[in-house]
C-alpha cells in the first residue's frame, strides 16, 4: 500500500545528533526539539525495538517504540510550560482505548519505511493527533496522518522487505491510556519529559 513517511523518523535521520539531553538543540540554549507520541507499552515496546535492532537499524536504540502524534518540532524553551498545559487539556478530552498492532506494511516507494500496522485504535490516534496539533502546537501537516509503528527505516531494500516478511504475523493488544511529550537529547536519543493520561 502507499502511504506517507514517518515524520519523526525522517526528521531524526537528518537531525544533528548532538542535542542537549534536556532539549536545547545545537541552534541555541533557548530552543528545544519536542515530539508527541503514544508510547508502546512493555513488553511490546522492547520487543519491537529488539526486532528493529536485529535489522541493524541505527535508530533502534535512539527512538523509543511509538505512534507519532506530533513530529519533531522546534519550540522556545520558555514555551514548554504553555505546551504542557495545552497537552494536559488535550489529554483530558480523551479516553483510554484498545489498540491492536497487527501485521506489517510499507511506505515504499514513497519512503524507505517498513512498519507494523495499527489495526485497531487508528481513529482514536487521529482524534488525539488533531487535539495535539492545535492551539500553541498548531502546525500544517506535510502528509495525511497515518498512525503506525516503524520497525525499519532508511535501510537497504532487501532488509526492508525482510522486516516486512518476518513481522507479517506480529500481533499485540494493549490499552492506550495517554500519550507522552518527548525531548531530543544531546546524545541523539528521544526521552519522555512528561506523560499525559487520558481523562486528566
Secondary structure by P-SEA (a helix, b strand, c coil): ccccccaaaaaaaaccccccccccccccccbbbbbbbbccccaaaaaaaaaaaaaccccccccccccccccbbbbbccaaaaaaaaaaaaaaabbbbbbbbccccccccccbbbbbbcccaaaaaaaaaaaaacccccccccccbbbbbbccccccaaaaaaaaaaaccbbbbbbbcccbbbbbccccbbbbcccccccc
